[in-house]
Amino acid sequence: MARLARDHGDPALLAFIGQLVEDNSLEGEAAVVARKLLEKGATKLTADERVLLEQEVIEPYITACEACDSTPSWAEMLHVYDTGLCAKCFNKLEGVEVPAVRPDWMPLPAPPEEDDDTIAGLPALAPVDA
């Protein structure tokens, strides 16, 4: 997986961390350090806060697309974290270009609902008189 830029002043990274804070995805000290970064800037973080930011705020959310193994941009990272897929692969899954062979990551379609009178499309059997 490619390594993303870790400039803690990068506007794209700050927007990503801002989204985590807004969504209440961070807890405890990680949330405090993330808010400090957003409010006061990267230069106000101590070395320990930078390490905590990397280990508990950034690293847990970095993930590659399960389908194409690409590392998304910060703007797309939460989408990949939530769905496992980059936007391109997610759109393919949604029907734009669904592959002929179903990869392991593609969910199976929901089974059809069965009527009480039929099982798996077979007609109901007549009741047997005892």
Backbone as CSV, one residue per row, in Angstrom:
resi,resn,N_x,N_y,N_z,CA_x,CA_y,CA_z,C_x,C_y,C_z
1,MET,0.847,-1.172,0.000,0.000,0.000,0.000,0.895,1.238,0.000
2,ALA,0.546,2.191,-0.827,1.318,3.427,-0.902,1.139,4.225,0.381
3,ARG,2.135,4.985,0.715,2.086,5.782,1.936,1.606,7.190,1.574
4,LEU,0.639,7.675,2.308,0.100,9.011,2.067,0.982,10.065,2.740
5,ALA,0.880,11.282,2.259,1.635,12.386,2.842,1.216,12.587,4.290
6,ARG,2.183,12.798,5.146,1.884,12.973,6.562,2.205,14.379,7.045
7,ASP,2.082,15.332,6.196,2.233,16.719,6.604,0.985,17.061,7.404
8,HIS,1.136,17.240,8.699,-0.025,17.480,9.560,-0.679,18.831,9.296
9,GLY,-0.102,19.608,8.411,-0.712,20.864,7.994,-1.395,20.756,6.639
10,ASP,-1.344,19.569,6.020,-1.945,19.329,4.706,-3.463,19.554,4.792
11,PRO,-4.013,20.453,3.965,-5.450,20.730,4.031,-6.328,19.485,3.822
12,ALA,-5.908,18.563,2.954,-6.701,17.345,2.727,-6.706,16.462,3.977
13,LEU,-5.552,16.326,4.635,-5.471,15.549,5.875,-6.278,16.225,6.981
14,LEU,-6.189,17.536,7.065,-6.959,18.265,8.081,-8.462,18.103,7.849
15,ALA,-8.889,18.097,6.597,-10.312,17.881,6.297,-10.732,16.474,6.707
16,PHE,-9.864,15.489,6.464,-10.122,14.109,6.871,-10.266,14.019,8.392
17,ILE,-9.327,14.605,9.121,-9.386,14.583,10.586,-10.594,15.371,11.079
18,GLY,-10.905,16.479,10.415,-12.098,17.251,10.773,-13.364,16.423,10.629
19,GLN,-13.424,15.600,9.592,-14.590,14.726,9.403,-14.675,13.685,10.520
20,LEU,-13.527,13.142,10.929,-13.514,12.189,12.046,-14.036,12.841,13.323
21,VAL,-13.597,14.070,13.579,-14.049,14.800,14.769,-15.543,15.090,14.669
22,GLU,-15.975,15.558,13.517,-17.391,15.895,13.309,-18.298,14.675,13.485
23,ASP,-17.811,13.514,13.033,-18.597,12.277,13.136,-18.480,11.608,14.497
24,ASN,-17.728,12.214,15.413,-17.483,11.636,16.743,-16.878,10.241,16.642
25,SER,-15.962,10.063,15.684,-15.302,8.774,15.479,-14.110,8.580,16.402
26,LEU,-13.675,9.651,17.059,-12.499,9.585,17.934,-12.922,9.713,19.384
27,GLU,-12.149,9.051,20.245,-12.463,9.093,21.676,-11.231,9.470,22.479
28,GLY,-11.456,9.918,23.688,-10.386,10.168,24.642,-9.337,11.141,24.154
29,GLU,-8.074,10.772,24.442,-6.938,11.625,24.116,-6.816,11.859,22.614
30,ALA,-7.194,10.870,21.802,-7.129,11.030,20.341,-8.038,12.169,19.890
31,ALA,-9.220,12.258,20.457,-10.144,13.337,20.101,-9.597,14.697,20.539
32,VAL,-8.982,14.736,21.719,-8.420,15.990,22.228,-7.291,16.476,21.323
33,VAL,-6.389,15.577,20.940,-5.258,15.959,20.090,-5.744,16.364,18.698
34,ALA,-6.724,15.654,18.167,-7.262,16.004,16.848,-7.878,17.403,16.874
35,ARG,-8.625,17.702,17.921,-9.224,19.049,18.037,-8.143,20.118,18.181
36,LYS,-7.097,19.803,18.948,-5.993,20.760,19.112,-5.333,21.038,17.767
37,LEU,-5.111,19.993,16.985,-4.526,20.165,15.655,-5.400,21.067,14.797
38,LEU,-6.696,20.816,14.803,-7.613,21.593,13.959,-7.737,23.045,14.415
39,GLU,-7.697,23.253,15.727,-7.899,24.603,16.262,-6.623,25.444,16.292
40,LYS,-5.483,24.796,16.632,-4.255,25.573,16.850,-3.172,25.340,15.806
41,GLY,-3.293,24.262,15.027,-2.303,23.995,13.989,-1.267,22.973,14.406
42,ALA,-0.578,22.425,13.417,0.393,21.351,13.634,1.591,21.803,14.453
43,THR,1.962,23.084,14.360,3.145,23.560,15.082,2.930,23.585,16.595
44,LYS,1.711,23.538,17.035,1.411,23.576,18.473,1.378,22.185,19.105
45,LEU,1.539,21.120,18.295,1.528,19.762,18.838,2.900,19.399,19.380
46,THR,2.916,18.684,20.514,4.172,18.164,21.051,4.544,16.906,20.272
47,ALA,5.754,16.426,20.477,6.197,15.200,19.813,5.303,14.024,20.204
48,ASP,4.946,13.936,21.471,4.062,12.851,21.931,2.677,12.958,21.295
49,GLU,2.182,14.177,21.129,0.880,14.362,20.491,0.931,13.977,19.014
50,ARG,2.044,14.250,18.351,2.203,13.846,16.947,2.199,12.328,16.815
51,VAL,2.877,11.648,17.724,2.904,10.182,17.718,1.493,9.643,17.955
52,LEU,0.802,10.196,18.930,-0.568,9.771,19.216,-1.473,10.026,18.017
53,LEU,-1.289,11.162,17.377,-2.075,11.499,16.188,-1.869,10.450,15.098
54,GLU,-0.619,10.080,14.863,-0.314,9.065,13.855,-0.907,7.704,14.234
55,GLN,-0.678,7.276,15.471,-1.052,5.929,15.891,-2.546,5.738,16.121
56,GLU,-3.232,6.749,16.621,-4.627,6.563,17.009,-5.642,7.310,16.158
57,VAL,-5.178,8.273,15.368,-6.111,9.039,14.548,-5.941,8.717,13.062
58,ILE,-4.713,8.646,12.598,-4.475,8.467,11.163,-4.351,7.000,10.769
59,GLU,-3.401,6.293,11.363,-3.112,4.902,10.968,-4.328,3.972,10.978
60,PRO,-5.188,4.016,11.989,-6.318,3.073,12.001,-7.267,3.222,10.811
61,TYR,-7.289,4.387,10.189,-8.233,4.631,9.102,-7.622,4.447,7.713
62,ILE,-6.318,4.270,7.629,-5.693,4.099,6.326,-5.924,2.673,5.855
63,THR,-6.567,2.558,4.736,-6.868,1.252,4.166,-6.868,1.341,2.647
64,ALA,-6.524,0.242,2.022,-6.525,0.186,0.557,-7.854,-0.396,0.085
65,CYS,-8.198,-0.105,-1.133,-9.402,-0.666,-1.742,-9.241,-2.185,-1.809
66,GLU,-10.248,-2.913,-1.372,-10.203,-4.372,-1.367,-10.247,-4.958,-2.775
67,ALA,-10.733,-4.194,-3.724,-10.858,-4.706,-5.084,-9.610,-4.443,-5.918
68,CYS,-9.123,-3.209,-5.917,-7.998,-2.861,-6.793,-6.708,-2.599,-6.033
69,ASP,-6.754,-2.617,-4.705,-5.602,-2.435,-3.822,-4.965,-1.056,-3.936
70,SER,-5.692,-0.083,-4.464,-5.148,1.276,-4.547,-5.367,1.986,-3.213
71,THR,-4.480,2.906,-2.897,-4.620,3.722,-1.699,-5.355,4.995,-2.099
72,PRO,-6.494,5.252,-1.499,-7.271,6.437,-1.892,-6.675,7.724,-1.339
73,SER,-7.167,8.815,-1.857,-6.782,10.127,-1.342,-7.437,10.305,0.024
74,TRP,-6.998,11.328,0.756,-7.606,11.595,2.064,-9.093,11.882,1.914
75,ALA,-9.484,12.538,0.848,-10.891,12.879,0.636,-11.757,11.638,0.503
76,GLU,-11.187,10.546,0.036,-11.934,9.316,-0.201,-11.702,8.254,0.878
77,MET,-10.796,8.525,1.822,-10.366,7.514,2.785,-11.505,6.983,3.650
78,LEU,-12.382,7.823,4.152,-13.475,7.338,4.999,-14.433,6.451,4.218
79,HIS,-14.644,6.769,2.948,-15.502,5.940,2.108,-14.908,4.539,1.975
80,VAL,-13.605,4.469,1.739,-12.938,3.171,1.609,-12.941,2.452,2.950
81,TYR,-12.732,3.183,4.034,-12.756,2.575,5.372,-14.133,1.975,5.658
82,ASP,-15.189,2.689,5.291,-16.558,2.224,5.563,-17.010,1.107,4.637
83,THR,-16.668,1.205,3.349,-17.196,0.248,2.368,-16.178,-0.788,1.916
84,GLY,-14.878,-0.494,2.097,-13.846,-1.386,1.607,-13.477,-1.140,0.156
85,LEU,-14.172,-0.216,-0.492,-13.969,0.018,-1.919,-13.734,1.491,-2.222
86,CYS,-12.864,1.750,-3.208,-12.695,3.116,-3.696,-13.948,3.484,-4.503
87,ALA,-14.077,4.734,-4.852,-15.274,5.179,-5.572,-15.430,4.459,-6.909
88,LYS,-14.331,4.251,-7.622,-14.391,3.589,-8.924,-14.921,2.162,-8.776
89,CYS,-14.383,1.407,-7.829,-14.824,0.020,-7.627,-16.231,-0.034,-7.049
90,PHE,-16.567,0.930,-6.186,-17.918,0.980,-5.618,-18.938,1.213,-6.716
91,ASN,-18.611,2.106,-7.673,-19.518,2.367,-8.788,-19.686,1.133,-9.658
92,LYS,-18.613,0.374,-9.839,-18.717,-0.873,-10.589,-19.675,-1.831,-9.881
93,LEU,-19.567,-1.905,-8.570,-20.429,-2.781,-7.780,-21.887,-2.345,-7.879
94,GLU,-22.116,-1.061,-7.979,-23.478,-0.534,-8.046,-24.129,-0.746,-9.404
95,GLY,-23.448,-1.385,-10.342,-24.084,-1.720,-11.601,-23.517,-1.062,-12.832
96,VAL,-22.589,-0.154,-12.672,-22.033,0.502,-13.851,-21.232,-0.506,-14.671
97,GLU,-20.380,-1.283,-14.037,-19.556,-2.276,-14.721,-19.347,-3.486,-13.814
98,VAL,-20.381,-4.200,-13.480,-20.239,-5.349,-12.594,-19.492,-6.451,-13.332
99,PRO,-18.421,-6.986,-12.736,-17.655,-8.031,-13.415,-18.462,-9.313,-13.580
100,ALA,-18.125,-10.105,-14.608,-18.829,-11.353,-14.886,-18.561,-12.385,-13.798
101,VAL,-17.350,-12.414,-13.261,-17.003,-13.350,-12.196,-17.081,-12.592,-10.884
102,ARG,-17.794,-13.147,-9.936,-18.003,-12.461,-8.661,-16.766,-12.601,-7.775
103,PRO,-16.051,-11.487,-7.521,-14.898,-11.548,-6.618,-15.358,-11.819,-5.187
104,ASP,-14.442,-12.238,-4.335,-14.758,-12.535,-2.937,-15.344,-11.335,-2.207
105,TRP,-14.940,-10.120,-2.594,-15.381,-8.932,-1.871,-16.779,-8.494,-2.258
106,MET,-17.346,-9.035,-3.339,-18.654,-8.589,-3.806,-19.758,-9.356,-3.070
107,PRO,-20.659,-8.662,-2.416,-21.716,-9.366,-1.681,-22.665,-10.099,-2.624
108,LEU,-23.216,-11.171,-2.115,-24.192,-11.927,-2.892,-25.521,-11.197,-2.897
109,PRO,-26.305,-11.339,-3.972,-27.617,-10.692,-3.980,-28.520,-11.355,-2.945
110,ALA,-29.478,-10.603,-2.460,-30.417,-11.131,-1.474,-31.274,-12.217,-2.123
111,PRO,-31.546,-13.289,-1.392,-32.386,-14.341,-1.967,-33.808,-13.827,-2.152
112,PRO,-34.530,-14.377,-3.121,-35.911,-13.921,-3.325,-36.764,-14.320,-2.134
113,GLU,-37.751,-13.492,-1.874,-38.652,-13.803,-0.766,-39.546,-14.971,-1.152
114,GLU,-39.796,-15.853,-0.196,-40.626,-17.021,-0.458,-42.037,-16.782,0.063
115,ASP,-42.996,-17.278,-0.692,-44.370,-17.236,-0.238,-44.577,-18.356,0.759
116,ASP,-45.586,-18.225,1.587,-45.901,-19.287,2.537,-46.348,-20.544,1.811
117,ASP,-46.942,-20.388,0.627,-47.490,-21.531,-0.094,-46.463,-22.245,-0.952
118,THR,-45.320,-21.621,-1.196,-44.326,-22.259,-2.052,-42.975,-22.264,-1.375
119,ILE,-42.156,-23.224,-1.745,-40.794,-23.306,-1.242,-39.882,-23.313,-2.455
120,ALA,-39.003,-22.340,-2.503,-38.020,-22.224,-3.585,-38.662,-22.316,-4.962
121,GLY,-39.815,-21.716,-5.148,-40.435,-21.651,-6.462,-41.246,-22.870,-6.845
122,LEU,-41.325,-23.877,-5.998,-42.112,-25.063,-6.305,-43.561,-24.830,-5.891
123,PRO,-44.507,-25.400,-6.628,-45.908,-25.212,-6.230,-46.182,-25.915,-4.913
124,ALA,-47.136,-25.383,-4.189,-47.489,-25.970,-2.902,-48.130,-27.339,-3.125
125,LEU,-47.832,-28.255,-2.216,-48.422,-29.588,-2.281,-49.810,-29.553,-1.674
126,ALA,-50.683,-30.374,-2.223,-52.037,-30.461,-1.680,-51.964,-31.113,-0.297
127,PRO,-52.776,-30.675,0.644,-52.752,-31.273,1.978,-53.125,-32.763,1.892
128,VAL,-52.508,-33.542,2.739,-52.765,-34.970,2.793,-53.764,-35.217,3.906
129,ASP,-54.875,-35.907,3.525,-55.868,-36.258,4.539,-55.364,-37.466,5.302
130,ALA,-55.433,-37.445,6.577,-54.935,-38.586,7.362,-56.005,-39.561,7.684
